[in-house]
């Protein structure tokens, strides 16, 4: 009887006993973001590992957060998530407020009721969430943190963040507000003074400061509060 190949047989074998991962996600990503032809990463039988400096085309958290490149699932390619991989101009809170004042006012009120929750990307591509006290001052959105904080390393190396207000109960009383974009480490003494003056506490000298730039904001509610219009704002360079 003729041999019927199994799933492993259908994958391309390499002399070193590894297989190459070919995913339909590669085609999807090419269609969505116009990525040039790239070779898939070589993975071993125990799971993905970086055998070559190539991109696997797998889905990723960075892509879901609105990146201009797609990253491999649970793996970070150096070309994708380096600290220098920033999109062009990203607006400040003041830019957002000028274009969507009602939504910005709604969000500022909810973010003032700390803690809010900041999501960042680990080096391996998985997200993590941290409670923070966001600060809005002089048209900028800031956050102070310990210099040893894991989220600080995430923001320095990969920039991308998402921020959501805390809600007091399972009913979502008061509404929800979400903002995402890129974080920028600030060492300007003047901006640090602005952030310190706007904070509801006294930041320690050792704290580092990030400005959270914005490329999307949106809100939601469950009938107990009026919602602003527009309910969603997305930055466009056009």
N, C-alpha and C positions, 0 to 999 in steps of 0.2 A: 504494500500500500504506500502511496506517495506520502512523503513527509509534509505535514501541514504546519507552516511556520506559525510560531506564537508571537506575542507582542514584542518580546525581546528580539526575535529574529528580524522583525520588520524595522528595527532601529539600526542605524548605521554603526557598525562595530569598528573600533580602532585596534591597532596591534597591541596597545598597552592594556587591553582588557577593559576599556572604558567605552561609554556610548556618548553620542552627541544628542543633546536635547533639542528637538525641533518642535516648536509650539505654534499653534494657530495664532497665538497672541502676537507673534512677529508680524504676521500679515495685517492684523488689526491695527497695530501701532504704526505700521508704514502708511496705512490709509489715513490715519488720523493726524499724524504729525510729520509725514514725509521723510522718515528716517531713511538714509541711504542703506544700500544692501550691506549687511553685516553677517559675519559667520557666527553660528551659535557657539555658546561656551561648552567646553567638554566637561561632563560630570561623571563621577564614579558611581558605582552601584549603591553606595551608601547615602548618596545625596549630592547636591551641587557643591562644587568647590572650584575656585578660580585656577584652572590649569593654564589658561591663556588669557591675555588682556583683551578679551572680547566681551560683547554684550549679549545676554541670552534672550532678550526680548520678552521675558516673563512679566506679568503684571506686577505692580508695586504700589506702595503707599505714596511715594513721591508723585507718581502719575495721577493717583486719585486726588492728591492735593492740588492739582493743576499745574504740574511741572511742564516744561516745554520738551522734556525728554522722558522716556519711559525707562524704569530701572528694573532689574531682575528681582523676583520675589525672594525676600530674605537675604539678598546679597547686594552689596553696593559696589558698582563699578566706579573706579576713580574718575572717569570722564563724566559721570552723571551727577554725583552729589558732592563734589568738591566745593569748598567755601567760596571759590571764585566763580562758581556757576550761578550767576545771578541774571535774572531777566533785566530789561532796561529800566526805565524810570518806574518806580513803584510809589504810589501816593502815600502821603502821611495822613494822619487822622484829620488834619485841617483840610486837606484836599477832598477827602471823603465827606467831611462835614459841609463843605461849600457846595457839593453836588447833591447831597441827600441829607439836608439838615434835620428833618424830622426823624429819619432812621438813626442818624448819629446821636441825637438827643435821647432817643429811646434806649440805644445801646449804652450810652454813657451812664444813664441812671441805673441800668442793671449791672454794669461792670463795677459801679461804685459799691455795690453790696458784696464785698469780698467774702469768701474766696471765689475767684473764677478758676477755670481749669484750662491749662495750656497743654496742647499736644505737640510733641516734637518727634523727630526721627532718630532712632539709634543708628549706629554705624552699620549694623546688620540689616537695616531697612525696616525693622518693626517699630511701631509707634509706642510712645509712653506718654502718660498724662501726669501733670503736676498741679497742685493747688497753688495759685499765685494771687498777689494783690496788684492788679493793673493800675496804672496811673495815667491820667489824661491831663496834660498841661501845655499851654501855648501851642495848641494845634498838633500835638504829638501824643502818641500812645507809647508809654514806657513800661518797663518792668525791671526792678532791681533783683539781684539774686546773689547767693554765695558764690565766690569764685570757683569753689570745688563742686558746685552743683552739676549733676549729670546733664540737666537740661541746658546749662550754659555751654557745655561741650557740643551738644547736639546743634544748638543754634549757631555757634561759631563755625562748625564744620559743614553744616547742611542748610542753614538759614531758614528753612521752611517751618512754619508753625500753623496751628489752628487754635483759636481761643473761644471758649464758651462760658457764659455766665453760670454761676451756681443757681439752682432752683430750690426753693424752700420745702417743697413737698412733691409727692407723686402726681399731683394735679397740674404741675407746671404753673402754679400761681405767680402772677406778675409777668409772665411771658418769658421768652427765650431770645437770646441774641448770640450770633456767631460771627466771627471775623477770622480771616486767614490771609496769609501773605508771607513776607520774608522779614527776618529779624536782622538788625544791624548793631554790632557792638559799638558803643559810644565811649569815647575818651575825652570829649570836649568838656572842659570844666564849666562852661556857661550852660550847656545843656544839662549837665549833672545838677547844677544849682536849680534849674527850672524844674527838673523832675523831683528833687528833694523838697522844694517848696510846695509842689502840688501833691505830694504823698501824704497820706493820712497817718504817717508814722515817721520816725527819724531813721533814715537809712544809715547803716554802719559804714565807716570809711572803707572797709575792705570789700564792700559789695561792688559787683560789676553791674553795668547798666546797658540794657538793650533798648533800642527803639523798634517797635513793631510796625513795620510798614504794611500797607493794606492792598490786597487786590480783589477781595470779595467781602461783602457783609450781607447778612440777612437776619430776619426776625421771624418769630412764630408766636402764636398765642392760642389760648383755649377758651376764649369767650369772656374772661374776667377783666381784660384790659383792652382799650382800643389800640389797634396796630397802626403804625405810620405807613405812609405811602411815599415812595415805593417800599415794598417789603424786602426787596433784594436789590443790591447794587453791586455791579462788577466793573472793575477798572478796565478801561480801554484806552490804548495809546492813540487810537484813530481820532 
